[in-house]
Amino acid sequence: MPECNHCGAHVSDRFARVFADEGGDIRACPNCSANAGIAEVSKERAHQQL
């Protein structure tokens, strides 16, 4: 089962297909960020790790 790389919470396969990056990493989920901002938080966290 996929999990958020930021907080370790499990997410659904469907969530992972939508929000995972090209490498399969999920950097934000409903457990660690607001639902409305998941895509934006994911992008910010990805840039912070570069």
mmCIF entry with sequence, helices, sheets and N, C-alpha, C, O atoms, coordinates in Angstrom:
data_MODEL
# 
_entry.id   MODEL 
# 
_entity.id                         1 
_entity.type                       polymer 
_entity.pdbx_number_of_molecules   1 
# 
_entity_poly.entity_id                      1 
_entity_poly.type                           'polypeptide(L)' 
_entity_poly.nstd_linkage                   no 
_entity_poly.nstd_monomer                   no 
_entity_poly.pdbx_seq_one_letter_code       MPECNHCGAHVSDRFARVFADEGGDIRACPNCSANAGIAEVSKERAHQQL 
_entity_poly.pdbx_seq_one_letter_code_can   MPECNHCGAHVSDRFARVFADEGGDIRACPNCSANAGIAEVSKERAHQQL 
_entity_poly.pdbx_strand_id                 A 
# 
loop_
_entity_poly_seq.entity_id 
_entity_poly_seq.num 
_entity_poly_seq.mon_id 
_entity_poly_seq.hetero 
1 1  MET n 
1 2  PRO n 
1 3  GLU n 
1 4  CYS n 
1 5  ASN n 
1 6  HIS n 
1 7  CYS n 
1 8  GLY n 
1 9  ALA n 
1 10 HIS n 
1 11 VAL n 
1 12 SER n 
1 13 ASP n 
1 14 ARG n 
1 15 PHE n 
1 16 ALA n 
1 17 ARG n 
1 18 VAL n 
1 19 PHE n 
1 20 ALA n 
1 21 ASP n 
1 22 GLU n 
1 23 GLY n 
1 24 GLY n 
1 25 ASP n 
1 26 ILE n 
1 27 ARG n 
1 28 ALA n 
1 29 CYS n 
1 30 PRO n 
1 31 ASN n 
1 32 CYS n 
1 33 SER n 
1 34 ALA n 
1 35 ASN n 
1 36 ALA n 
1 37 GLY n 
1 38 ILE n 
1 39 ALA n 
1 40 GLU n 
1 41 VAL n 
1 42 SER n 
1 43 LYS n 
1 44 GLU n 
1 45 ARG n 
1 46 ALA n 
1 47 HIS n 
1 48 GLN n 
1 49 GLN n 
1 50 LEU n 
# 
_struct_asym.id          A 
_struct_asym.entity_id   1 
# 
loop_
_struct_conf.conf_type_id 
_struct_conf.id 
_struct_conf.pdbx_PDB_helix_id 
_struct_conf.beg_label_comp_id 
_struct_conf.beg_label_asym_id 
_struct_conf.beg_label_seq_id 
_struct_conf.pdbx_beg_PDB_ins_code 
_struct_conf.end_label_comp_id 
_struct_conf.end_label_asym_id 
_struct_conf.end_label_seq_id 
_struct_conf.pdbx_end_PDB_ins_code 
_struct_conf.beg_auth_comp_id 
_struct_conf.beg_auth_asym_id 
_struct_conf.beg_auth_seq_id 
_struct_conf.end_auth_comp_id 
_struct_conf.end_auth_asym_id 
_struct_conf.end_auth_seq_id 
_struct_conf.pdbx_PDB_helix_class 
_struct_conf.details 
_struct_conf.pdbx_PDB_helix_length 
HELX_P HELX_P1 AA1 ASP A 13 ? PHE A 19 ? ASP A 13 PHE A 19 1 ? 7  
HELX_P HELX_P2 AA2 ASN A 35 ? GLY A 37 ? ASN A 35 GLY A 37 5 ? 3  
HELX_P HELX_P3 AA3 ILE A 38 ? GLN A 48 ? ILE A 38 GLN A 48 1 ? 11 
# 
_struct_conf_type.id          HELX_P 
_struct_conf_type.criteria    ? 
_struct_conf_type.reference   ? 
# 
loop_
_atom_site.group_PDB 
_atom_site.id 
_atom_site.type_symbol 
_atom_site.label_atom_id 
_atom_site.label_alt_id 
_atom_site.label_comp_id 
_atom_site.label_asym_id 
_atom_site.label_entity_id 
_atom_site.label_seq_id 
_atom_site.pdbx_PDB_ins_code 
_atom_site.Cartn_x 
_atom_site.Cartn_y 
_atom_site.Cartn_z 
_atom_site.occupancy 
_atom_site.B_iso_or_equiv 
_atom_site.pdbx_formal_charge 
_atom_site.auth_seq_id 
_atom_site.auth_comp_id 
_atom_site.auth_asym_id 
_atom_site.auth_atom_id 
_atom_site.pdbx_PDB_model_num 
ATOM 1   N N  . MET A 1 1  ? 0.849  -1.179 0.000   1.00 0.00 ? 1  MET A N  1 
ATOM 2   C CA . MET A 1 1  ? 0.000  0.000  0.000   1.00 0.00 ? 1  MET A CA 1 
ATOM 3   C C  . MET A 1 1  ? 0.895  1.242  0.000   1.00 0.00 ? 1  MET A C  1 
ATOM 4   O O  . MET A 1 1  ? 1.843  1.318  0.781   1.00 0.00 ? 1  MET A O  1 
ATOM 5   N N  . PRO A 1 2  ? 0.606  2.202  -0.856  1.00 0.00 ? 2  PRO A N  1 
ATOM 6   C CA . PRO A 1 2  ? 1.438  3.411  -0.919  1.00 0.00 ? 2  PRO A CA 1 
ATOM 7   C C  . PRO A 1 2  ? 1.331  4.246  0.353   1.00 0.00 ? 2  PRO A C  1 
ATOM 8   O O  . PRO A 1 2  ? 0.336  4.184  1.075   1.00 0.00 ? 2  PRO A O  1 
ATOM 9   N N  . GLU A 1 3  ? 2.366  5.020  0.608   1.00 0.00 ? 3  GLU A N  1 
ATOM 10  C CA . GLU A 1 3  ? 2.345  5.888  1.781   1.00 0.00 ? 3  GLU A CA 1 
ATOM 11  C C  . GLU A 1 3  ? 2.976  7.235  1.460   1.00 0.00 ? 3  GLU A C  1 
ATOM 12  O O  . GLU A 1 3  ? 3.760  7.370  0.521   1.00 0.00 ? 3  GLU A O  1 
ATOM 13  N N  . CYS A 1 4  ? 2.616  8.216  2.255   1.00 0.00 ? 4  CYS A N  1 
ATOM 14  C CA . CYS A 1 4  ? 3.147  9.574  2.114   1.00 0.00 ? 4  CYS A CA 1 
ATOM 15  C C  . CYS A 1 4  ? 4.608  9.573  2.542   1.00 0.00 ? 4  CYS A C  1 
ATOM 16  O O  . CYS A 1 4  ? 4.944  9.088  3.623   1.00 0.00 ? 4  CYS A O  1 
ATOM 17  N N  . ASN A 1 5  ? 5.471  10.117 1.697   1.00 0.00 ? 5  ASN A N  1 
ATOM 18  C CA . ASN A 1 5  ? 6.894  10.186 2.020   1.00 0.00 ? 5  ASN A CA 1 
ATOM 19  C C  . ASN A 1 5  ? 7.190  11.238 3.084   1.00 0.00 ? 5  ASN A C  1 
ATOM 20  O O  . ASN A 1 5  ? 8.265  11.230 3.683   1.00 0.00 ? 5  ASN A O  1 
ATOM 21  N N  . HIS A 1 6  ? 6.241  12.144 3.321   1.00 0.00 ? 6  HIS A N  1 
ATOM 22  C CA . HIS A 1 6  ? 6.448  13.196 4.308   1.00 0.00 ? 6  HIS A CA 1 
ATOM 23  C C  . HIS A 1 6  ? 6.072  12.734 5.716   1.00 0.00 ? 6  HIS A C  1 
ATOM 24  O O  . HIS A 1 6  ? 6.846  12.923 6.654   1.00 0.00 ? 6  HIS A O  1 
ATOM 25  N N  . CYS A 1 7  ? 4.882  12.125 5.874   1.00 0.00 ? 7  CYS A N  1 
ATOM 26  C CA . CYS A 1 7  ? 4.417  11.769 7.224   1.00 0.00 ? 7  CYS A CA 1 
ATOM 27  C C  . CYS A 1 7  ? 4.285  10.261 7.449   1.00 0.00 ? 7  CYS A C  1 
ATOM 28  O O  . CYS A 1 7  ? 4.115  9.823  8.587   1.00 0.00 ? 7  CYS A O  1 
ATOM 29  N N  . GLY A 1 8  ? 4.362  9.470  6.392   1.00 0.00 ? 8  GLY A N  1 
ATOM 30  C CA . GLY A 1 8  ? 4.272  8.020  6.536   1.00 0.00 ? 8  GLY A CA 1 
ATOM 31  C C  . GLY A 1 8  ? 2.870  7.451  6.569   1.00 0.00 ? 8  GLY A C  1 
ATOM 32  O O  . GLY A 1 8  ? 2.702  6.242  6.734   1.00 0.00 ? 8  GLY A O  1 
ATOM 33  N N  . ALA A 1 9  ? 1.843  8.304  6.414   1.00 0.00 ? 9  ALA A N  1 
ATOM 34  C CA . ALA A 1 9  ? 0.459  7.820  6.429   1.00 0.00 ? 9  ALA A CA 1 
ATOM 35  C C  . ALA A 1 9  ? 0.172  7.026  5.156   1.00 0.00 ? 9  ALA A C  1 
ATOM 36  O O  . ALA A 1 9  ? 0.675  7.348  4.080   1.00 0.00 ? 9  ALA A O  1 
ATOM 37  N N  . HIS A 1 10 ? -0.639 5.990  5.300   1.00 0.00 ? 10 HIS A N  1 
ATOM 38  C CA . HIS A 1 10 ? -1.037 5.205  4.140   1.00 0.00 ? 10 HIS A CA 1 
ATOM 39  C C  . HIS A 1 10 ? -2.051 5.979  3.318   1.00 0.00 ? 10 HIS A C  1 
ATOM 40  O O  . HIS A 1 10 ? -2.923 6.656  3.864   1.00 0.00 ? 10 HIS A O  1 
ATOM 41  N N  . VAL A 1 11 ? -1.931 5.875  2.003   1.00 0.00 ? 11 VAL A N  1 
ATOM 42  C CA . VAL A 1 11 ? -2.883 6.494  1.085   1.00 0.00 ? 11 VAL A CA 1 
ATOM 43  C C  . VAL A 1 11 ? -3.361 5.430  0.106   1.00 0.00 ? 11 VAL A C  1 
ATOM 44  O O  . VAL A 1 11 ? -2.728 4.387  -0.055  1.00 0.00 ? 11 VAL A O  1 
ATOM 45  N N  . SER A 1 12 ? -4.479 5.707  -0.541  1.00 0.00 ? 12 SER A N  1 
ATOM 46  C CA . SER A 1 12 ? -5.027 4.735  -1.485  1.00 0.00 ? 12 SER A CA 1 
ATOM 47  C C  . SER A 1 12 ? -4.214 4.710  -2.777  1.00 0.00 ? 12 SER A C  1 
ATOM 48  O O  . SER A 1 12 ? -3.481 5.651  -3.082  1.00 0.00 ? 12 SER A O  1 
ATOM 49  N N  . ASP A 1 13 ? -4.352 3.626  -3.523  1.00 0.00 ? 13 ASP A N  1 
ATOM 50  C CA . ASP A 1 13 ? -3.687 3.529  -4.824  1.00 0.00 ? 13 ASP A CA 1 
ATOM 51  C C  . ASP A 1 13 ? -4.172 4.649  -5.738  1.00 0.00 ? 13 ASP A C  1 
ATOM 52  O O  . ASP A 1 13 ? -3.398 5.219  -6.508  1.00 0.00 ? 13 ASP A O  1 
ATOM 53  N N  . ARG A 1 14 ? -5.436 4.950  -5.643  1.00 0.00 ? 14 ARG A N  1 
ATOM 54  C CA . ARG A 1 14 ? -6.014 6.017  -6.468  1.00 0.00 ? 14 ARG A CA 1 
ATOM 55  C C  . ARG A 1 14 ? -5.372 7.372  -6.129  1.00 0.00 ? 14 ARG A C  1 
ATOM 56  O O  . ARG A 1 14 ? -5.027 8.138  -7.030  1.00 0.00 ? 14 ARG A O  1 
ATOM 57  N N  . PHE A 1 15 ? -5.212 7.665  -4.837  1.00 0.00 ? 15 PHE A N  1 
ATOM 58  C CA . PHE A 1 15 ? -4.562 8.905  -4.417  1.00 0.00 ? 15 PHE A CA 1 
ATOM 59  C C  . PHE A 1 15 ? -3.140 8.954  -4.968  1.00 0.00 ? 15 PHE A C  1 
ATOM 60  O O  . PHE A 1 15 ? -2.699 9.989  -5.468  1.00 0.00 ? 15 PHE A O  1 
ATOM 61  N N  . ALA A 1 16 ? -2.431 7.843  -4.876  1.00 0.00 ? 16 ALA A N  1 
ATOM 62  C CA . ALA A 1 16 ? -1.054 7.785  -5.359  1.00 0.00 ? 16 ALA A CA 1 
ATOM 63  C C  . ALA A 1 16 ? -0.976 8.028  -6.862  1.00 0.00 ? 16 ALA A C  1 
ATOM 64  O O  . ALA A 1 16 ? -0.061 8.710  -7.323  1.00 0.00 ? 16 ALA A O  1 
ATOM 65  N N  . ARG A 1 17 ? -1.909 7.488  -7.634  1.00 0.00 ? 17 ARG A N  1 
ATOM 66  C CA . ARG A 1 17 ? -1.904 7.711  -9.080  1.00 0.00 ? 17 ARG A CA 1 
ATOM 67  C C  . ARG A 1 17 ? -2.071 9.187  -9.419  1.00 0.00 ? 17 ARG A C  1 
ATOM 68  O O  . ARG A 1 17 ? -1.495 9.672  -10.393 1.00 0.00 ? 17 ARG A O  1 
ATOM 69  N N  . VAL A 1 18 ? -2.857 9.902  -8.616  1.00 0.00 ? 18 VAL A N  1 
ATOM 70  C CA . VAL A 1 18 ? -3.127 11.308 -8.902  1.00 0.00 ? 18 VAL A CA 1 
ATOM 71  C C  . VAL A 1 18 ? -2.008 12.219 -8.393  1.00 0.00 ? 18 VAL A C  1 
ATOM 72  O O  . VAL A 1 18 ? -1.596 13.137 -9.102  1.00 0.00 ? 18 VAL A O  1 
ATOM 73  N N  . PHE A 1 19 ? -1.511 11.981 -7.177  1.00 0.00 ? 19 PHE A N  1 
ATOM 74  C CA . PHE A 1 19 ? -0.616 12.934 -6.534  1.00 0.00 ? 19 PHE A CA 1 
ATOM 75  C C  . PHE A 1 19 ? 0.858  12.545 -6.475  1.00 0.00 ? 19 PHE A C  1 
ATOM 76  O O  . PHE A 1 19 ? 1.682  13.369 -6.079  1.00 0.00 ? 19 PHE A O  1 
ATOM 77  N N  . ALA A 1 20 ? 1.214  11.341 -6.849  1.00 0.00 ? 20 ALA A N  1 
ATOM 78  C CA . ALA A 1 20 ? 2.632  10.954 -6.831  1.00 0.00 ? 20 ALA A CA 1 
ATOM 79  C C  . ALA A 1 20 ? 3.378  11.674 -7.946  1.00 0.00 ? 20 ALA A C  1 
ATOM 80  O O  . ALA A 1 20 ? 2.816  11.948 -9.007  1.00 0.00 ? 20 ALA A O  1 
ATOM 81  N N  . ASP A 1 21 ? 4.651  11.978 -7.696  1.00 0.00 ? 21 ASP A N  1 
ATOM 82  C CA . ASP A 1 21 ? 5.454  12.614 -8.740  1.00 0.00 ? 21 ASP A CA 1 
ATOM 83  C C  . ASP A 1 21 ? 5.971  11.554 -9.708  1.00 0.00 ? 21 ASP A C  1 
ATOM 84  O O  . ASP A 1 21 ? 5.607  10.382 -9.609  1.00 0.00 ? 21 ASP A O  1 
ATOM 85  N N  . GLU A 1 22 ? 6.816  11.970 -10.638 1.00 0.00 ? 22 GLU A N  1 
ATOM 86  C CA . GLU A 1 22 ? 7.316  11.061 -11.673 1.00 0.00 ? 22 GLU A CA 1 
ATOM 87  C C  . GLU A 1 22 ? 8.069  9.870  -11.081 1.00 0.00 ? 22 GLU A C  1 
ATOM 88  O O  . GLU A 1 22 ? 8.094  8.791  -11.673 1.00 0.00 ? 22 GLU A O  1 
ATOM 89  N N  . GLY A 1 23 ? 8.680  10.067 -9.920  1.00 0.00 ? 23 GLY A N  1 
ATOM 90  C CA . GLY A 1 23 ? 9.427  8.998  -9.267  1.00 0.00 ? 23 GLY A CA 1 
ATOM 91  C C  . GLY A 1 23 ? 8.589  8.140  -8.333  1.00 0.00 ? 23 GLY A C  1 
ATOM 92  O O  . GLY A 1 23 ? 9.101  7.202  -7.721  1.00 0.00 ? 23 GLY A O  1 
ATOM 93  N N  . GLY A 1 24 ? 7.290  8.460  -8.221  1.00 0.00 ? 24 GLY A N  1 
ATOM 94  C CA . GLY A 1 24 ? 6.404  7.696  -7.360  1.00 0.00 ? 24 GLY A CA 1 
ATOM 95  C C  . GLY A 1 24 ? 6.327  8.194  -5.930  1.00 0.00 ? 24 GLY A C  1 
ATOM 96  O O  . GLY A 1 24 ? 5.662  7.584  -5.093  1.00 0.00 ? 24 GLY A O  1 
ATOM 97  N N  . ASP A 1 25 ? 7.012  9.315  -5.641  1.00 0.00 ? 25 ASP A N  1 
ATOM 98  C CA . ASP A 1 25 ? 6.990  9.871  -4.285  1.00 0.00 ? 25 ASP A CA 1 
ATOM 99  C C  . ASP A 1 25 ? 5.718  10.671 -4.050  1.00 0.00 ? 25 ASP A C  1 
ATOM 100 O O  . ASP A 1 25 ? 5.266  11.419 -4.917  1.00 0.00 ? 25 ASP A O  1 
ATOM 101 N N  . ILE A 1 26 ? 5.151  10.500 -2.864  1.00 0.00 ? 26 ILE A N  1 
ATOM 102 C CA . ILE A 1 26 ? 3.976  11.258 -2.444  1.00 0.00 ? 26 ILE A CA 1 
ATOM 103 C C  . ILE A 1 26 ? 4.454  12.165 -1.326  1.00 0.00 ? 26 ILE A C  1 
ATOM 104 O O  . ILE A 1 26 ? 4.793  11.688 -0.243  1.00 0.00 ? 26 ILE A O  1 
ATOM 105 N N  . ARG A 1 27 ? 4.487  13.445 -1.568  1.00 0.00 ? 27 ARG A N  1 
ATOM 106 C CA . ARG A 1 27 ? 5.073  14.393 -0.624  1.00 0.00 ? 27 ARG A CA 1 
ATOM 107 C C  . ARG A 1 27 ? 4.058  15.096 0.262   1.00 0.00 ? 27 ARG A C  1 
ATOM 108 O O  . ARG A 1 27 ? 4.444  15.854 1.152   1.00 0.00 ? 27 ARG A O  1 
ATOM 109 N N  . ALA A 1 28 ? 2.774  14.864 0.041   1.00 0.00 ? 28 ALA A N  1 
ATOM 110 C CA . ALA A 1 28 ? 1.715  15.458 0.866   1.00 0.00 ? 28 ALA A CA 1 
ATOM 111 C C  . ALA A 1 28 ? 0.479  14.583 0.762   1.00 0.00 ? 28 ALA A C  1 
ATOM 112 O O  . ALA A 1 28 ? 0.220  13.974 -0.277  1.00 0.00 ? 28 ALA A O  1 
ATOM 113 N N  . CYS A 1 29 ? -0.281 14.526 1.847   1.00 0.00 ? 29 CYS A N  1 
ATOM 114 C CA . CYS A 1 29 ? -1.511 13.736 1.875   1.00 0.00 ? 29 CYS A CA 1 
ATOM 115 C C  . CYS A 1 29 ? -2.529 14.432 2.779   1.00 0.00 ? 29 CYS A C  1 
ATOM 116 O O  . CYS A 1 29 ? -2.185 15.413 3.439   1.00 0.00 ? 29 CYS A O  1 
ATOM 117 N N  . PRO A 1 30 ? -3.748 13.959 2.823   1.00 0.00 ? 30 PRO A N  1 
ATOM 118 C CA . PRO A 1 30 ? -4.751 14.590 3.699   1.00 0.00 ? 30 PRO A CA 1 
ATOM 119 C C  . PRO A 1 30 ? -4.366 14.556 5.177   1.00 0.00 ? 30 PRO A C  1 
ATOM 120 O O  . PRO A 1 30 ? -4.871 15.356 5.965   1.00 0.00 ? 30 PRO A O  1 
ATOM 121 N N  . ASN A 1 31 ? -3.486 13.646 5.556   1.00 0.00 ? 31 ASN A N  1 
ATOM 122 C CA . ASN A 1 31 ? -3.069 13.547 6.946   1.00 0.00 ? 31 ASN A CA 1 
ATOM 123 C C  . ASN A 1 31 ? -2.123 14.688 7.352   1.00 0.00 ? 31 ASN A C  1 
ATOM 124 O O  . ASN A 1 31 ? -2.145 15.119 8.504   1.00 0.00 ? 31 ASN A O  1 
ATOM 125 N N  . CYS A 1 32 ? -1.300 15.179 6.427   1.00 0.00 ? 32 CYS A N  1 
ATOM 126 C CA . CYS A 1 32 ? -0.291 16.175 6.786   1.00 0.00 ? 32 CYS A CA 1 
ATOM 127 C C  . CYS A 1 32 ? -0.464 17.521 6.084   1.00 0.00 ? 32 CYS A C  1 
ATOM 128 O O  . CYS A 1 32 ? 0.368  18.410 6.262   1.00 0.00 ? 32 CYS A O  1 
ATOM 129 N N  . SER A 1 33 ? -1.515 17.691 5.299   1.00 0.00 ? 33 SER A N  1 
ATOM 130 C CA . SER A 1 33 ? -1.758 18.980 4.647   1.00 0.00 ? 33 SER A CA 1 
ATOM 131 C C  . SER A 1 33 ? -3.245 19.141 4.349   1.00 0.00 ? 33 SER A C  1 
ATOM 132 O O  . SER A 1 33 ? -3.992 18.164 4.304   1.00 0.00 ? 33 SER A O  1 
ATOM 133 N N  . ALA A 1 34 ? -3.654 20.370 4.150   1.00 0.00 ? 34 ALA A N  1 
ATOM 134 C CA . ALA A 1 34 ? -5.058 20.654 3.868   1.00 0.00 ? 34 ALA A CA 1 
ATOM 135 C C  . ALA A 1 34 ? -5.450 20.062 2.516   1.00 0.00 ? 34 ALA A C  1 
ATOM 136 O O  . ALA A 1 34 ? -4.673 20.120 1.563   1.00 0.00 ? 34 ALA A O  1 
ATOM 137 N N  . ASN A 1 35 ? -6.641 19.499 2.435   1.00 0.00 ? 35 ASN A N  1 
ATOM 138 C CA . ASN A 1 35 ? -7.093 18.882 1.188   1.00 0.00 ? 35 ASN A CA 1 
ATOM 139 C C  . ASN A 1 35 ? -7.017 19.828 0.001   1.00 0.00 ? 35 ASN A C  1 
ATOM 140 O O  . ASN A 1 35 ? -6.648 19.407 -1.096  1.00 0.00 ? 35 ASN A O  1 
ATOM 141 N N  . ALA A 1 36 ? -7.354 21.082 0.191   1.00 0.00 ? 36 ALA A N  1 
ATOM 142 C CA . ALA A 1 36 ? -7.371 22.037 -0.912  1.00 0.00 ? 36 ALA A CA 1 
ATOM 143 C C  . ALA A 1 36 ? -5.971 22.357 -1.421  1.00 0.00 ? 36 ALA A C  1 
ATOM 144 O O  . ALA A 1 36 ? -5.827 22.815 -2.554  1.00 0.00 ? 36 ALA A O  1 
ATOM 145 N N  . GLY A 1 37 ? -4.938 22.130 -0.617  1.00 0.00 ? 37 GLY A N  1 
ATOM 146 C CA . GLY A 1 37 ? -3.600 22.525 -1.016  1.00 0.00 ? 37 GLY A CA 1 
ATOM 147 C C  . GLY A 1 37 ? -2.617 21.397 -1.221  1.00 0.00 ? 37 GLY A C  1 
ATOM 148 O O  . GLY A 1 37 ? -1.411 21.643 -1.243  1.00 0.00 ? 37 GLY A O  1 
ATOM 149 N N  . ILE A 1 38 ? -3.080 20.178 -1.372  1.00 0.00 ? 38 ILE A N  1 
ATOM 150 C CA . ILE A 1 38 ? -2.166 19.037 -1.475  1.00 0.00 ? 38 ILE A CA 1 
ATOM 151 C C  . ILE A 1 38 ? -1.209 19.181 -2.659  1.00 0.00 ? 38 ILE A C  1 
ATOM 152 O O  . ILE A 1 38 ? -0.011 18.942 -2.509  1.00 0.00 ? 38 ILE A O  1 
ATOM 153 N N  . ALA A 1 39 ? -1.708 19.562 -3.818  1.00 0.00 ? 39 ALA A N  1 
ATOM 154 C CA . ALA A 1 39 ? -0.842 19.686 -4.994  1.00 0.00 ? 39 ALA A CA 1 
ATOM 155 C C  . ALA A 1 39 ? 0.215  20.768 -4.787  1.00 0.00 ? 39 ALA A C  1 
ATOM 156 O O  . ALA A 1 39 ? 1.376  20.579 -5.151  1.00 0.00 ? 39 ALA A O  1 
ATOM 157 N N  . GLU A 1 40 ? -0.182 21.898 -4.205  1.00 0.00 ? 40 GLU A N  1 
ATOM 158 C CA . GLU A 1 40 ? 0.762  22.989 -3.981  1.00 0.00 ? 40 GLU A CA 1 
ATOM 159 C C  . GLU A 1 40 ? 1.812  22.615 -2.943  1.00 0.00 ? 40 GLU A C  1 
ATOM 160 O O  . GLU A 1 40 ? 2.994  22.904 -3.125  1.00 0.00 ? 40 GLU A O  1 
ATOM 161 N N  . VAL A 1 41 ? 1.393  21.980 -1.867  1.00 0.00 ? 41 VAL A N  1 
ATOM 162 C CA . VAL A 1 41 ? 2.328  21.557 -0.825  1.00 0.00 ? 41 VAL A CA 1 
ATOM 163 C C  . VAL A 1 41 ? 3.305  20.523 -1.383  1.00 0.00 ? 41 VAL A C  1 
ATOM 164 O O  . VAL A 1 41 ? 4.493  20.549 -1.060  1.00 0.00 ? 41 VAL A O  1 
ATOM 165 N N  . SER A 1 42 ? 2.809  19.626 -2.212  1.00 0.00 ? 42 SER A N  1 
ATOM 166 C CA . SER A 1 42 ? 3.681  18.625 -2.827  1.00 0.00 ? 42 SER A CA 1 
ATOM 167 C C  . SER A 1 42 ? 4.782  19.286 -3.631  1.00 0.00 ? 42 SER A C  1 
ATOM 168 O O  . SER A 1 42 ? 5.945  18.896 -3.530  1.00 0.00 ? 42 SER A O  1 
ATOM 169 N N  . LYS A 1 43 ? 4.428  20.287 -4.432  1.00 0.00 ? 43 LYS A N  1 
ATOM 170 C CA . LYS A 1 43 ? 5.413  20.988 -5.249  1.00 0.00 ? 43 LYS A CA 1 
ATOM 171 C C  . LYS A 1 43 ? 6.429  21.716 -4.378  1.00 0.00 ? 43 LYS A C  1 
ATOM 172 O O  . LYS A 1 43 ? 7.628  21.678 -4.655  1.00 0.00 ? 43 LYS A O  1 
ATOM 173 N N  . GLU A 1 44 ? 5.955  22.380 -3.324  1.00 0.00 ? 44 GLU A N  1 
ATOM 174 C CA . GLU A 1 44 ? 6.860  23.108 -2.429  1.00 0.00 ? 44 GLU A CA 1 
ATOM 175 C C  . GLU A 1 44 ? 7.841  22.154 -1.753  1.00 0.00 ? 44 GLU A C  1 
ATOM 176 O O  . GLU A 1 44 ? 9.036  22.441 -1.685  1.00 0.00 ? 44 GLU A O  1 
ATOM 177 N N  . ARG A 1 45 ? 7.350  21.031 -1.255  1.00 0.00 ? 45 ARG A N  1 
ATOM 178 C CA . ARG A 1 45 ? 8.210  20.071 -0.568  1.00 0.00 ? 45 ARG A CA 1 
ATOM 179 C C  . ARG A 1 45 ? 9.210  19.441 -1.529  1.00 0.00 ? 45 ARG A C  1 
ATOM 180 O O  . ARG A 1 45 ? 10.345 19.161 -1.144  1.00 0.00 ? 45 ARG A O  1 
ATOM 181 N N  . ALA A 1 46 ? 8.806  19.216 -2.764  1.00 0.00 ? 46 ALA A N  1 
ATOM 182 C CA . ALA A 1 46 ? 9.714  18.651 -3.754  1.00 0.00 ? 46 ALA A CA 1 
ATOM 183 C C  . ALA A 1 46 ? 10.866 19.614 -4.030  1.00 0.00 ? 46 ALA A C  1 
ATOM 184 O O  . ALA A 1 46 ? 12.015 19.190 -4.160  1.00 0.00 ? 46 ALA A O  1 
ATOM 185 N N  . HIS A 1 47 ? 10.564 20.900 -4.119  1.00 0.00 ? 47 HIS A N  1 
ATOM 186 C CA . HIS A 1 47 ? 11.611 21.892 -4.376  1.00 0.00 ? 47 HIS A CA 1 
ATOM 187 C C  . HIS A 1 47 ? 12.532 22.058 -3.183  1.00 0.00 ? 47 HIS A C  1 
ATOM 188 O O  . HIS A 1 47 ? 13.715 22.349 -3.356  1.00 0.00 ? 47 HIS A O  1 
ATOM 189 N N  . GLN A 1 48 ? 12.011 21.877 -1.969  1.00 0.00 ? 48 GLN A N  1 
ATOM 190 C CA . GLN A 1 48 ? 12.820 22.008 -0.761  1.00 0.00 ? 48 GLN A CA 1 
ATOM 191 C C  . GLN A 1 48 ? 13.844 20.888 -0.672  1.00 0.00 ? 48 GLN A C  1 
ATOM 192 O O  . GLN A 1 48 ? 14.914 21.082 -0.094  1.00 0.00 ? 48 GLN A O  1 
ATOM 193 N N  . GLN A 1 49 ? 13.547 19.736 -1.222  1.00 0.00 ? 49 GLN A N  1 
ATOM 194 C CA . GLN A 1 49 ? 14.448 18.595 -1.120  1.00 0.00 ? 49 GLN A CA 1 
ATOM 195 C C  . GLN A 1 49 ? 15.513 18.585 -2.206  1.00 0.00 ? 49 GLN A C  1 
ATOM 196 O O  . GLN A 1 49 ? 16.395 17.727 -2.185  1.00 0.00 ? 49 GLN A O  1 
ATOM 197 N N  . LEU A 1 50 ? 15.458 19.504 -3.144  1.00 0.00 ? 50 LEU A N  1 
ATOM 198 C CA . LEU A 1 50 ? 16.469 19.538 -4.215  1.00 0.00 ? 50 LEU A CA 1 
ATOM 199 C C  . LEU A 1 50 ? 17.775 20.103 -3.745  1.00 0.00 ? 50 LEU A C  1 
ATOM 200 O O  . LEU A 1 50 ? 18.722 20.198 -4.525  1.00 0.00 ? 50 LEU A O  1 
# 
